[in-house]
Amino acid sequence: MRVIGAAEMVGVEVRVVDALAEVFGDLAAGRVTSPPRTVVGHGADRQLLAGTAIWERRGVGSVKITTLTPDNPGRGLPLIHGVVVVTDLVTGQVTALLDGAELTAVRTGAVAALATRLCAPADAEDLAIIGAGVQGRALVRAVSAVRPIRSVRVFSRTRAKTEEFADWVRAEFGHRVEVHDTAEAAVADAAVICTATSTSGADPVVRAEWIAPGAHVNIIGGTDEEAIEVGPALLGTALVVVEERDAALEDAGEVRAAIGAGLIEPGDLVELGALVTGGHVPDGRTTVFRGVGMAIEDTAAAAALTC
C-alpha cells in the first residue's frame, strides 16, 4: 500500500484536471457511482464528512473521511483534516492512503481549473483570488496550469496573511501580485475570479455588480449549504455551471438563493459533464461555476496520482 503525502501532490494539476474531465464525461453518461456524502454536524459549526465513489472504467474506488473545523485557523491549525483510502475494484485490496486535506485542496482547485478551461477566454491572464488560505494557493496553482496567468489580485480579511500569500505567489510563479483592501477592488475587471473563503453568512463577500461582463467566476468556498460568497443576482444573468444538478440544489448557497428569488430555475443549471462532452457550449455570457465537491472527484484525483 502506497502512502502519499502532500509533498507528492506538487505539480500534479494538469494530470488531475484531465482525470476530472474524463470522470465528468463518464458521470454525464451514467458510468460512475457517486452517492451523496454523509455529513454529521457537531458543536456549533463543526462537521465530520464521509464520501465514497466508484470509477469502474479505471477500476478504482475511494473512501474519504474529513473534518471541517471553522475555528481551527485561530488555533494555528488547518481548516480541514482527513484521509483518503483507495481500493482496487478487482481484488478489493487497499492500494493507497492519501493525505485527505491536501487531496481535497488539489482536486477542488483542479475542478475550478477544469471549469476555467471550459469557460474562460483562452488568453485570460488576470486572476482575482478572494481568500488567502490553503485553497487559495491551490486555485492559483491550478488556474495557472490552464490559462496564461500573469497577474494575481488578492483580498482576504487578514492583511498579514494576505501579504504572505502574495509573497508566495511571487516566489512560486513570478506573477505580478496586487494586494487589495476590499473584495470589490480585487475583482474589478478581472477575467477570472475565484472565491475561497470560510464564510458561513448569507451576506455576499462579492457582490454581483462588481463582476465585469464576460468574466468567469469560480465559487468554491463557504462552510455550509446556506453560505453565500457571491451575490445570487449574478446567477440570473450568467451561464451557471455545476458539477451535478442535484448536488448543487442540495449544497450550493448561491444556487439555492437564486432559485428561491426566482432568478433561475433548476433546469438552467449546466452540468460540467455537458461542457466536457460538447453537449453545451458557453455563449459569451459571464460564466459562474459553483462547486460543492463530490466524492467522485476525490476518486478521480486519487486515480491520477496512483494509477
GIDADA-V329173 format. One record per pair of residues at least 24 apart in sequence whose C-alpha atoms are under 10 Angstrom apart, sorted by the first residue. I is the first residue (numbers start at 1). J is the second residue. Records with the same first field share a line. If there is no record, write none. Layout:
BEGIN
I->J, J
END
This chain:
BEGIN
1->85, 86, 87, 93, 94, 95, 96, 97
2->86, 94, 95, 96, 97, 98, 306
3->85, 95, 96, 97, 98, 99
4->84, 96, 97, 98, 99, 100, 102, 103, 302, 305, 306
5->83, 97, 98, 99, 100, 101, 102, 103
6->98, 99, 100, 101, 102, 103, 106
7->99, 102
8->98, 99, 102, 305
9->98, 99, 102, 103, 106, 305
10->102, 106, 138, 141
11->106, 141, 142, 145
12->106, 107, 110, 141, 142, 145, 301, 304, 305
13->106, 107, 109, 110, 111, 113, 138, 139, 141, 142, 143, 144, 145, 146, 301, 304
14->110, 113, 114, 141, 142, 143, 144, 145, 146, 304
15->110, 300, 301, 303, 304, 305
16->106, 107, 109, 110, 111, 113, 114, 142, 297, 298, 300, 301, 302, 303, 304, 305
17->106, 107, 108, 109, 110, 111, 112, 113, 114, 115, 117, 142, 145, 146, 297, 300, 301, 304
18->110, 111, 114, 300, 301, 304
19->107, 110, 111, 114, 297, 299, 300, 301, 302, 303, 304, 305
20->107, 110, 111, 113, 114, 272, 273, 276, 296, 297, 298, 299, 300, 301, 303, 304
21->110, 111, 114, 115, 118, 272, 273, 275, 276, 277, 297, 300
22->273, 276, 277, 300
23->55, 57, 58, 273, 276, 296, 297, 299, 300, 301
24->111, 243, 244, 271, 272, 273, 274, 275, 276, 277, 296, 297, 300
25->272, 273, 274, 275, 276, 277, 278
26->55, 56, 57, 273, 276, 277
27->55, 243, 244, 271, 272, 273, 274, 296
28->243, 244, 271, 272, 273, 274, 275, 276, 277, 279
29->273, 274, 277
31->55, 56, 57
32->56, 57, 58, 296
33->61, 295, 296
34->61, 294, 295, 296, 297, 299
35->247, 294, 295, 296
36->246, 247, 250, 294, 295, 296
37->64, 65, 247, 293, 294, 295
38->65
39->66, 67
40->67
41->67, 68
42->69
43->69
44->69, 70
45->69, 70, 71, 200, 223, 224
46->70, 71, 72, 223
47->80, 223, 224
48->80, 81, 82
49->82
50->82, 83, 84, 295
51->84, 294, 295, 296, 298, 299
52->84, 85, 86, 294, 295, 296, 298, 299
53->294, 295, 296, 297, 298, 299, 300
54->86, 87, 88, 89, 295, 296, 299, 300
55->89, 296, 299, 300, 303
56->88, 89, 90
57->89
58->88, 89, 299, 300, 303, 307
59->87, 88, 89, 90, 91, 303, 307
60->86, 87, 88, 89, 90, 92, 94, 95, 299, 300, 302, 303, 306, 307
61->85, 86, 87, 88, 89, 92, 94, 295, 296, 298, 299, 300, 302, 303
62->86, 87, 88, 89, 94, 96, 97, 295, 296, 297, 298, 299, 300, 302, 303
63->87, 97, 100, 295, 296, 298, 299
64->97, 98, 99, 100, 101, 103, 104, 295, 298, 299
65->100, 101
66->100, 101, 104
67->100, 101
68->101, 223
69->223
70->198, 199, 200, 222, 223
71->198
73->133
78->133, 134
79->133, 134, 198
80->104, 105, 134
84->298, 299, 302
85->298, 299, 302
86->298, 299, 302, 303, 306
87->299, 303
95->306, 307
96->302, 303, 305, 306
97->302, 306
98->302, 305, 306
100->298
101->134
102->134, 135, 138
103->297, 298, 299, 301, 302, 305
104->135, 138, 293, 295, 297, 298, 301
105->134, 135, 136, 137, 138, 139
106->134, 135, 137, 138, 139, 141, 142, 298, 301
107->138, 139, 142, 293, 294, 297, 298, 299, 300, 301, 302
108->135, 138, 139, 142, 220, 221, 291, 292, 293, 294, 297, 298, 301
109->135, 136, 137, 138, 139, 140, 141, 142, 143, 194, 196, 218, 220
110->138, 139, 141, 142, 143, 145, 146, 297, 301
111->139, 142, 143, 218, 220, 243, 272, 289, 291, 293, 297, 301
112->138, 139, 142, 143, 194, 217, 218, 219, 220, 289, 290, 291
113->138, 139, 140, 141, 142, 143, 144, 145, 146, 147, 194, 218
114->142, 143, 146, 272, 275, 276, 289
115->143, 146, 216, 217, 218, 241, 242, 243, 272, 275, 276, 287, 288, 289, 290, 291
116->142, 143, 146, 147, 192, 193, 194, 216, 217, 218, 287, 288, 289
117->143, 145, 146, 147, 276
118->146, 272, 275, 276, 278, 281, 282
119->192, 214, 215, 216, 217, 239, 241, 275, 281, 282, 283, 284, 285, 286, 287, 288, 289
120->146, 147, 191, 192, 214, 215, 216, 217, 282, 284, 286, 287
121->147, 191, 192, 214, 215, 216, 284
122->146, 147, 148
123->147, 148, 149, 191
124->148, 149, 150, 190, 191, 192, 215, 216
125->149, 150, 151, 152, 175, 190, 191, 192
126->150, 151, 152, 153, 175, 176, 177, 187, 189, 190, 191, 192, 193
127->151, 152, 153, 154, 177, 186, 187, 189, 190, 191, 192, 193, 194, 216, 217
128->152, 153, 154, 155, 177, 178, 183, 185, 186, 187, 188, 189, 190, 191, 192, 193, 194, 195, 217
129->153, 154, 155, 156, 179, 183, 186, 187, 190, 192, 193, 194, 195, 196, 197, 218
130->154, 155, 156, 157, 162, 180, 182, 183, 184, 186, 187, 193, 194, 195, 196, 197, 205, 206, 219, 221, 229
131->155, 156, 157, 158, 161, 162, 165, 183, 194, 195, 196, 197, 198, 199, 221
132->156, 157, 158, 159, 161, 162, 163, 164, 165, 166, 195, 196, 197
133->161, 162, 165, 196, 197, 198
134->165, 196
135->195, 196, 197, 220, 221
136->165, 194, 195, 196, 197, 220, 221
137->165, 166, 168, 169, 196
138->196
139->194, 195, 196, 218, 220
140->169, 172, 173, 194
141->169, 172, 173
143->192, 194
144->173, 175
147->192
149->173, 175, 176, 191, 192
150->174, 175, 176, 177
151->175, 176, 177, 178, 190
152->176, 177, 178, 179, 186, 190, 192, 193
153->177, 178, 179, 180, 183, 185, 186, 187, 188, 190, 193
154->178, 179, 180, 181, 182, 183, 185, 186, 187, 193, 194
155->179, 180, 181, 182, 183, 184, 185, 186, 187, 195
156->180, 181, 182, 183, 186, 196, 197
157->181, 182, 183, 197
182->206
183->207, 210
184->208, 209, 210, 211
185->210
186->210
187->211, 212, 215, 217
188->212
189->213, 214, 215
190->214, 215, 216, 217
191->215, 216, 217, 286
192->216, 217, 218, 287
193->217, 218, 219, 288
194->218, 219, 220, 221, 288, 289
195->219, 220, 221, 222, 229, 230, 290
196->220, 221, 222, 229
197->221, 222, 223, 228, 229
198->222, 223, 224, 227, 229
199->223, 224, 226, 227, 228, 229
200->224, 225, 226, 227, 228, 229, 253
201->226, 227, 228, 229, 253
202->226, 227, 228, 229, 230, 231, 253, 254, 257
203->227, 228, 229, 230, 231
204->228, 229, 230, 231, 232, 254
205->229, 230, 231
206->230, 231, 232
207->231, 232, 233, 234
208->232, 233, 234, 235, 236, 237
209->233, 234
210->234
211->286
212->286
213->237, 238, 284, 285, 286, 287
214->238, 283, 284, 285, 286, 287
215->284, 285, 286, 287, 288
216->285, 286, 287, 288, 289
217->241, 286, 287, 288, 289, 290
218->287, 288, 289, 290, 291
219->252, 254, 288, 289, 290, 291, 292
220->252, 289, 290, 291, 292, 293
221->252, 290, 291, 292
222->252, 253, 292
223->253
224->251, 252, 253, 292
225->249, 250, 251, 252, 253, 254, 255, 256, 292
226->250, 251, 252, 253, 254, 255, 256, 257
227->251, 252, 253, 254, 257
228->252, 253, 254, 255, 256, 257
229->253, 254
230->254, 288, 290
231->257, 258
232->256, 257, 258, 259, 260, 261, 263, 264
233->257, 258, 261, 263, 264
234->258, 263, 286, 287, 288
235->259, 263, 264, 268, 269, 286, 287, 288, 289, 290
236->261, 262, 263, 264, 265, 268
237->263, 264, 285, 286, 287, 288
238->264, 268, 283, 284, 285, 286, 287, 288, 289
239->268, 269, 270, 281, 282, 283, 284, 285, 286, 287, 288, 289
240->264, 268, 269, 270, 271, 272, 282, 285, 286, 287, 288, 289, 290
241->268, 269, 270, 271, 272, 273, 274, 275, 282, 287, 288, 289, 290, 291
242->269, 270, 271, 272, 273, 288, 289, 290, 291, 292, 293
243->269, 270, 271, 272, 273, 274, 289, 290, 291, 292, 293, 294, 297
244->269, 270, 271, 272, 273, 291, 292, 293, 294
245->269, 270, 271, 272
246->271
247->291, 292, 293, 294
248->290, 291, 292, 293
249->292
250->292
251->290, 291, 292, 293
252->290, 291, 292, 293
253->290, 292
254->290
255->290
END
